[in-house]
Amino acid sequence: MEAIEFQSVVEGDTIRVPEQYKQFLTKIVKVTIVPLYEGKIQYAPRGGAGQLTLDDISDPKIDTAGWKFDREEANARG
């Protein structure tokens, strides 16, 4: 399978294929559309609380001090 990649603008229901790939217009092809974002990363706004930033994302803190782990028991379940 030969794969190519190029950037194009979607205009209505049309995607323009660059001239060097016109031979693919007579074949059945698989199309994957991935939007390109230029500039800085966009964060989705939270409901009325401002924008979500990387500072809002952290590792969950779970106290595992009282947990008992038995490897044999865990392997027996699998």
HELIX and SHEET records of a PDB file:
HELIX    1   1 GLU A   19  THR A   26  5                                   8    
HELIX    2   2 LEU A   54  ASP A   56  5                                   3    
HELIX    3   3 ARG A   71  ARG A   77  1                                   7    
SHEET    1   A 2 VAL A  10  GLU A  11  0                                        
SHEET    2   A 2 THR A  14  ILE A  15 -1                                        
END                                                                             
